Amino acid sequence: MSWPEHQAARYACGMWRRALALVLVSSALAACGMPAVQLNEGPREYAPTDYELVLERWTRSADLIVPSNLDNVLGVTATYESWDFRWAYVVRYAEDYRLTVDQRGALLQRSLSESRQSHEFYVALYAQRHKWNDLTADDPAWIVRLIDDQGSESAPTSIEPIKRPGAIERTYFPYTSPWRSAYRISFAKFRADGRPTISPRAQWFGLRFAGAQGHQALVWDLKSGQRNRQAAGESGPAF
């Protein structure tokens, strides 16, 4: 390689490194800008037009980039289907499908009851290789865990592939696309010994994806001073 070619190669390498740094900084700034949430129960007053804002509040995205070759080996977006999210979802769904008051009430009661049984996430991901998208494989490329800052770590109780996302998934979770694999991932609310899987003292909880290519986590910060009543197993007003 001639000296000018060597200089050009060094310049190109430097540009790639700066680009990677900008990507990482931008991702960190985006994560820092996400609103803190709280897991308390109780009634909500949402209009159908509030859904997009609530969806954004409970949705996180992250990319796993391998610095050695700048490959984006995993891109994942997930929505935590919390009590708060479910309330907004049902209000929007009931408006779209013109449900009666009784139908809406029954759907809301069923959905909120499910939120007390498990932590559920809607997840859409894209991996560098298509077979790495399969979280249900016998030897998956990615292991998913529910974690928090208190050291809690839980395996899913179920991972359900959504093989053909339809109008509902594409409308209410608009980051769904033909290039991403969609799942519903559930975790028990409590361990066998009765301890909550998200500590009531947690300052954040998240989904961690880990494998041979590396690891990345989606994190939901909890509002300071807000005790996680659901994780602690305290009862609140039903509706």
N, C-alpha and C positions, 0 to 999 in steps of 0.2 A: 504494500500500500504506500502510495506517495505521500509526502508531507501534507499537501493540500487535502488529499482524501482523508488522511488521518485527522486533520483539523475539522473537516466537515463531519466526520463520524463523531468526534468528541462534542461538537456543537449540537448534533442531532440527539445524542445521548443526554446532553444537558437539558435540551428542550423537553424531552420525554420525562425526565425526572421532575422538572418544574411543573409540567402538566399534571403528573401524578400527585405532586404536593398540593396543587390547587384543588384537585378532585377530593383528596383526603380532607383538606381544610374546609372545603365547601360542605362535605358530608358532616363534619363535626359541627360546623355552624348551623346546619339545618337541624341536626339532632338537638343542639342547645336551644333552638328556637321553638321546639315543640312544646305545647302547653302541658303543664302538670295536670293530673287527673285525680279524681277521688272515687272510691269504691262504695260510697254510702248508698243506701237504698232510699226509699221514699218517693212520693209523687213528683212528677215532672209536668211542666206546662210547655209542650212543644207544638208547633204548627208543622204541617207537612213540608213547608219551605225551609225548616230548620235542619232537615236531615243532612244535607251536604256538610254543614258546619260541624254537626255532631260526628259524622263519619270521619272528617279530618282530625277531630280531637282524639279519636280512638284508633287511628291508623298510623303505622310506622313503616318505614322503608329503609333498606340498607343494601349495600353491595359489598361483596368480598372480592378484593383485587389482590392478585399475587404480584408483589413489587418486582420480582425478578424478570417477568416478561409482560407486565402490565395487563395480564388477562383478567377480565371480570368473570370469575368462575361461578359466582352465584349472585343473583339479584332476587330479593324477596320483599314482599309487602304483606302485611298482616293487619287485620282489624280485630281488636279484642271485643267480643260481644258481651259487654258489661250490662249491668242493670240499666244504666243511663242510655247506652247505645240502643238496647232493645226497645226502650220506651219510644225513642225517636223513630226507630225502624218501623214499629207497628203503626204509629201515627201516619207515617208516609205510605206504608203498604195499604192501610185501610182506606186512605184517600184515593190512591191509584186504582184499587180494585172495587171501590164504592161499597165497602162493607157496611152492614147495618151497625147500629150502636151495640147491639148484643154480640154480634160477630166480632167486632173490634175488642170488646171487653173480654171475651173468651180467649181470643188470640193473645191479648196482652197478659192475661193471667197465666196462660200456659208458658209463654216465653219467659216471663219473670220467674216463674217457678223453676224452669230449667237453669236459669242463671244462679240459683241457689244450690244446685246439685253439682255443677262443674264449671271450670274455666274453659270457655270455648273461643277459638280463634278461626277466622276465615283467612286462609293463606293462599297467595298466588306467588309462584316462584319460577325463575328461569335459571337453568344451570348450563354450564359451558357445553356439556354433552347431554343429549336428550335423555339417555338412560339414567343420568344423575338426578333427573327430576323426580324419580320414583321414590317417595319416602316410605313406601310399603314393601319395598324389595327385601328379600332375605338378607342381603348384604348391602344396605343402602349407603349411598355416598355421603349422606348427611344424617346425623342423629339430632333429634329435636328434644330440648328440655325446657321446662318452665323453671326460671331461676329468680332469685331476688338478692338484695344486698346483704341479707342476714345469713347467707350460705345455704338457703333452701334450694333443692334441686329435685325435680320430679319428672318422671317419664310419662308420656301420654297414655291415657287409658284407651284412646281410639284415634286412628288417623283414617278419615274417610275420603277417598278420592272423589272429586266431582268430575266425572269423565267427559261430560258434554255440558259445560256451563251454558245456561239458556238466558232468556230475557231477564229473569230475576237477578241472576248473578252479575250479568253485564251492566244492569241498570243500577243496582244498589251497591255493587262493588266495582266501580268503573275501571279499576286497574286490572281487572280480568281481561285476558286477551288470548287469541289462538296460540300465541308463542309461550304462554305460561301454563303450568300445571296448577290446578286449584284443589284445595283440600279444606276440610273442616277437622281441626285438631282439638281434642278435648283432654283435659286434665282433671283428676279428682280434686274436689274442693278441700278434702281432708285426708290425712294419712290414716293408716290402720290404727295408729295409737291415738287418733283424735286431733292431732296437731294440724293446723291449717297449712296448706301447701304454699300460700303466700303469707309470710309472717305479718302479724298485726303491727310489728315495729318496722316493717320495711319502708325504706325511702324510695325504692323503685322495684319494679318487677319486669321480667322480660322473657323473650323467646330466644334461646341460643341454638344456632345451627353449627355443628362441629363435624369435621371429617378430615380425611387425609390432606385435603387441599387447604385447610385452615379452619378458622371459626369466626363467626360474626353473631352479634346479638341485636335484637330489636328491643328497645327499652322504653317503658312507660314510667316517667317520674310521678311520684305521688305528692300531692300538696302537703307542705309542712304543716304539722299540727293537726292533720286529719287522720284520725285513727281508722284503720281498715276494718270497719265493722263486719263486712262480709267475711273476710278472712278469719276474724276472731270468732265468728259464729254467733254474733249477737243478732237478735231479731230487731227488725225495724217495721215501720208501717207497711202493710202489704201493698197498698196502692195509694 
